[in-house]
């Protein structure tokens, strides 16, 4: 596991919160797919995370590391 990695994949509540945040971002940012929060970190969520990473100019891994998390929070705060 890399330094700074936040493992949310096994916690449905955290994944649901992440998906809800992604859903809000998709309403204001073209290029981020609209997803329905279900608490499961599957390919649809990973793809949306990758799309956000692309917008943020960071490496597209589809995983939520600290840099990605901070970027997501910042996008919502700035909205």
PyMOL commands that set and color helices and strands:
alter all, ss='L'
color gray80, all
select helices_A, chain A and resi 12-28+43-56+66-78
alter helices_A, ss='H'
color red, helices_A
deselect
rebuild
show_as cartoon
